[in-house]
Amino acid sequence: MPSYLFGQMIDPSIKQLTPYFDYLIDQESEIYWNIDENLLYINGEFVNNIENIFFRYNVFSENNYIKYNNFTILKQYVMCNDKIKTYNKQYSYEKPYKLYNIMMAKKIGLDVPHTEITKQSNNDSTIIKPVLGGQHTKDGNETTVTSIIQQKIVGKNKRLYIVNDKHFCFEIVTDKLDYRDDVESKVIETEIDPVVVEKTKRLVHLLNLNFTASDFMEDDNKIWYLETNTGPMFNAFDDVVKGELSKTIRRELENI
């Protein structure tokens, strides 16, 4: 069963997956799609054997129109072809829907820190996160652009990957507010409350997702839901489990 990757090798997660897939479609390829006959050509070559495909938008080089355009075209080609399997196929939101996801998480019973969408909060001990992503978390309760201002939780950073009905949990050990600012951060495999796992699976099912990474903070009182990522990085986490996450991503494409 031919399996495809769509992305670019400069992306460490795409590079991590290449041993388990048959073909790579570079995100800056020349794409031709004959809508009338539903025929797809990549760099002039007719492609009619895509049975499953894994997408990742390359954020490791400067964004450009070609990358965005090709990602949009091929995503919609796959959406229009029922027999092609891919993760999150029925997820209808191309832009981040963090706020909607937080509300749905509260609805199914996950604990969410006190959250305001505003430029200024009257609360102390808060953090600021962008609504649309692309920026790191920072301390504070005031910003120039309407943002997510949320209760600051001090505890363990945990990330829960869900691939269909399989899951992996990791702790990111860091003393920084945002682990991406810590070159010495360390990833270890860990466990999380099974009730949280089941509720998170309910959440992603509600969101029409089947490949996600959800972030949590665990303190002495609760396990706090922060957000769900629909196109998460995973290469550093995959290294910790000796490639088992990549293997599961490839294997579970068959079970969608």
Residue pairs with C-beta under 8 A, 6 or more apart in sequence:
1 51
1 52
1 254
2 22
2 23
2 49
2 50
2 51
3 20
3 21
3 22
3 23
3 51
3 52
3 53
3 54
3 250
3 253
4 21
4 22
4 23
4 24
4 25
4 50
4 52
4 53
4 54
5 14
5 17
5 18
5 21
5 23
5 24
5 25
5 53
5 54
5 56
6 24
6 25
6 27
6 53
6 54
6 55
6 56
6 71
6 74
7 13
7 14
7 24
7 26
7 27
7 55
7 56
7 57
7 58
8 14
8 26
8 27
8 28
8 58
8 60
8 61
9 15
9 18
9 24
9 26
10 58
10 60
10 61
11 56
11 58
11 59
11 60
12 60
12 233
12 235
12 236
13 56
13 233
13 234
13 235
13 238
14 24
14 56
14 58
15 235
16 234
16 235
16 238
16 243
16 246
17 54
17 246
17 249
17 250
18 24
19 246
20 246
20 247
20 249
20 250
21 54
21 250
25 42
25 53
25 74
27 57
27 58
27 66
27 67
27 70
27 71
28 66
28 67
28 70
29 42
29 43
29 70
30 42
30 43
30 44
31 40
31 41
31 42
31 70
31 73
31 74
32 40
32 41
32 44
33 39
33 40
33 41
33 73
33 77
34 40
34 41
38 80
38 81
39 46
39 48
40 46
40 47
40 48
40 50
40 77
41 47
50 78
50 81
50 84
51 83
51 84
51 85
52 84
52 85
52 86
52 253
52 254
52 256
53 74
53 78
53 84
53 85
53 86
54 86
54 87
54 249
54 250
54 253
55 71
55 74
55 75
55 86
55 87
55 231
56 231
57 67
57 71
57 231
58 67
72 94
78 84
78 86
78 89
79 89
85 253
85 254
85 256
86 253
86 256
87 163
87 209
87 210
87 211
87 249
87 253
87 256
88 208
88 209
88 210
88 211
88 212
88 230
89 256
90 208
91 207
91 208
91 209
91 230
92 208
93 100
95 132
96 131
96 132
96 133
98 129
98 131
98 133
98 148
98 227
99 117
99 131
99 148
101 203
101 207
101 227
101 228
102 112
102 115
102 225
102 227
104 203
104 206
104 207
105 112
105 203
105 225
105 228
106 112
107 206
108 199
108 202
108 203
108 206
109 199
110 196
110 199
110 200
110 203
110 225
111 222
111 223
111 224
111 225
112 224
112 225
113 150
113 151
113 152
113 153
113 217
113 224
113 226
114 123
114 150
114 151
115 148
115 149
115 150
115 151
116 123
116 148
116 149
116 150
117 131
117 146
117 147
117 148
117 149
118 146
118 147
118 149
119 142
119 143
119 144
119 145
119 146
119 147
120 141
120 142
120 143
120 149
121 141
121 142
121 149
122 141
123 141
123 149
123 151
124 141
125 151
125 152
126 139
126 140
126 141
126 149
126 150
126 151
126 152
127 137
127 138
127 139
127 140
127 149
127 150
127 152
127 177
128 137
128 138
128 139
128 140
128 141
128 143
128 147
128 148
128 149
129 135
129 137
129 147
129 148
129 150
130 145
130 147
130 148
131 146
131 147
131 148
136 178
136 180
136 181
137 177
137 178
138 177
138 178
139 152
139 177
140 149
141 149
143 149
150 226
153 217
153 219
153 224
154 217
154 219
155 217
155 218
155 219
155 220
155 224
156 171
156 217
156 218
156 219
157 171
157 172
157 173
157 174
157 179
157 215
157 216
157 217
158 169
158 170
158 171
158 172
158 190
158 192
158 215
158 216
158 217
158 218
158 223
159 169
159 170
159 171
159 172
159 213
159 214
159 215
159 216
159 232
159 237
160 167
160 168
160 169
160 192
160 196
160 197
160 200
160 213
160 214
160 215
160 216
161 167
161 168
161 169
161 170
161 212
161 213
161 232
161 234
161 237
161 245
162 200
162 201
162 204
162 209
162 210
162 211
162 212
162 213
162 214
163 210
163 211
163 245
163 248
163 249
163 252
164 210
164 211
164 252
164 255
164 256
165 201
166 248
166 252
167 197
167 201
168 189
168 237
168 241
168 244
168 245
168 248
169 189
169 190
169 191
169 192
169 197
170 187
170 188
170 189
170 190
170 237
170 240
171 187
171 188
171 190
172 179
172 185
172 186
172 187
173 185
173 186
173 187
173 188
174 182
174 184
174 185
174 186
175 182
176 182
176 185
179 185
187 236
187 237
187 239
187 240
188 240
189 240
189 241
192 216
192 218
192 223
193 223
196 216
196 223
200 214
200 225
200 228
203 214
203 228
204 210
204 212
204 214
204 228
207 228
209 228
209 230
210 256
211 230
211 249
212 228
212 229
212 230
212 232
213 228
213 229
213 232
213 234
214 225
214 226
214 227
214 228
214 229
215 225
215 226
215 227
215 228
215 229
216 223
216 224
216 225
216 226
217 223
217 224
217 226
218 224
234 245
234 246
234 249
237 245
238 244
238 245
238 246
